[in-house]
Amino acid sequence: MHEQRTARPWTRPYDWAEVALGLMVLLGPAWLATDDAATWTMIILGGLIAIDGLLSLAMPGVVYGEAIQVVLGALLFVSPWVMGYTEFGPASWVSWIAGGLTALAGGLALPAAQAAHRGMAGQH
């Protein structure tokens, strides 16, 4: 019974959180002081996080989407150091917090995605 609930598209809160975090990061350069490296890093990673969250919502049985969220979250977390924008405090904090939360949400959503995948595999 539980597996059927987790397999319903557009219902998983962790994936909605990933979409919201991705959009926040994507739009962050519009109101935060940044340089070109920070702007493009936040736009690209934020967009990828939001898109992957939407794909996970639409196809809840696709397990690799959650693993991609963990990787994207980790990349966003380290990006202020790697891309050299730590001097832009608010942009750095958005990257650190959103990156950590994205990785956490992806990790927490992984069991639900695995259960949905198993439920879908049993229907074939």
URPE-V571756 format. One record per pair of residues at least 24 apart in sequence whose C-alpha atoms are under 7 Angstrom apart, sorted by the first residue. I is the first residue (numbers start at 1). J is the second residue. If there is no record, write none. Layout:
# URPE-V571756
i=(I;I)
j=(J;J)
This chain:
# URPE-V571756
i=(3;3;3;4;6;6;7;7;7;8;9;9;9;9;10;10;11;12;14;14;15;15;15;16;18;18;18;18;18;19;19;19;19;20;21;21;22;22;22;22;23;23;25;32;32;33;33;34;34;37;38;38;45;45;60;60;61;61;61;61;61;62;62;63;63;63;63;66;66;66;66;67;69;69;69;70;70;70;70;71;73;73;73;73;74;74;74)
j=(115;116;119;119;112;116;60;61;116;60;57;58;59;60;57;58;57;57;105;109;53;56;57;53;49;50;53;102;105;49;50;53;54;50;98;102;46;47;49;50;47;50;94;90;91;88;91;88;91;83;83;85;72;76;113;116;113;114;116;117;120;113;117;110;113;114;117;106;107;109;110;106;102;103;106;102;103;106;107;103;99;100;102;103;99;100;103)
